Amino acid sequence: DLRAHVNVIALNPTPLSSDLPPSADRVAVFMDELRIEGVNATLRDTRGQEIDAACGQLRLHSEGTPIHIDRAALEAR
């Protein structure tokens, strides 16, 4: 019996990826699927997007790559 806990963090948009974050409804469905399968999971807040400091975004700053996320363009996709 493997005891494990899964921390779920929704994707944060970054300018180097065309992937978009999932909708809140899709995240809820995913969390429900995990629970149905008996997976012990916690949905973590995504923080720092407003200052480009969320997961995946700080790496770009540390590499010296200036980033700017056009939220309207991302949402229009």
C-alpha positions as CSV (number, residue, x, y, z in Angstrom):
1,D,0.0,0.0,0.0
2,L,1.6,3.3,-1.2
3,R,0.7,6.2,1.0
4,A,1.0,9.5,-0.9
5,H,-0.5,12.9,-1.2
6,V,-0.9,14.9,-4.4
7,N,-0.7,18.7,-4.5
8,V,-2.5,20.0,-7.5
9,I,-1.5,23.4,-8.8
10,A,-3.2,24.7,-11.9
11,L,-1.0,25.8,-14.8
12,N,0.2,29.4,-14.7
13,P,0.5,31.1,-18.1
14,T,4.0,31.9,-19.3
15,P,5.0,33.6,-22.5
16,L,7.2,30.7,-23.6
17,S,4.2,28.3,-23.6
18,S,1.0,28.3,-25.7
19,D,-0.7,26.2,-23.0
20,L,-3.5,27.9,-21.1
21,P,-4.6,27.4,-17.5
22,P,-7.6,25.2,-17.0
23,S,-11.0,26.7,-16.1
24,A,-12.1,26.5,-12.5
25,D,-14.8,24.0,-13.5
26,R,-12.2,21.7,-15.2
27,V,-10.0,21.8,-12.1
28,A,-13.0,20.9,-9.9
29,V,-13.8,17.9,-12.2
30,F,-10.2,16.8,-12.0
31,M,-10.2,17.0,-8.2
32,D,-13.5,15.0,-8.2
33,E,-11.9,12.3,-10.4
34,L,-8.9,12.1,-8.0
35,R,-11.2,11.7,-5.0
36,I,-13.3,9.1,-6.7
37,E,-10.2,7.1,-7.4
38,G,-9.2,7.4,-3.7
39,V,-6.3,9.8,-4.3
40,N,-5.5,12.0,-1.3
41,A,-5.1,15.4,-3.0
42,T,-5.1,19.1,-2.1
43,L,-5.8,22.0,-4.6
44,R,-3.2,24.7,-4.0
45,D,-3.8,28.3,-4.7
46,T,-1.9,29.8,-7.6
47,R,-0.4,33.1,-6.4
48,G,1.9,35.7,-7.8
49,Q,0.5,35.9,-11.3
50,E,-0.2,39.6,-11.0
51,I,3.6,40.2,-10.5
52,D,4.7,37.4,-12.8
53,A,6.0,35.4,-9.8
54,A,3.9,32.3,-10.1
55,C,5.2,28.8,-10.7
56,G,7.2,28.8,-14.0
57,Q,7.4,32.6,-14.2
58,L,10.2,33.2,-11.7
59,R,12.5,30.9,-13.7
60,L,12.2,33.3,-16.6
61,H,13.3,36.2,-14.4
62,S,16.2,34.2,-13.0
63,E,17.4,33.5,-16.5
64,G,17.3,37.2,-17.4
65,T,14.5,36.9,-19.8
66,P,12.1,39.8,-19.5
67,I,8.5,38.7,-19.5
68,H,5.2,40.4,-20.0
69,I,2.0,38.4,-20.1
70,D,-0.8,39.9,-22.1
71,R,-3.7,38.5,-20.2
72,A,-6.3,39.6,-22.7
73,A,-4.5,37.9,-25.6
74,L,-4.2,34.7,-23.5
75,E,-7.9,34.7,-22.6
76,A,-8.9,35.4,-26.3
77,R,-7.3,32.1,-27.4
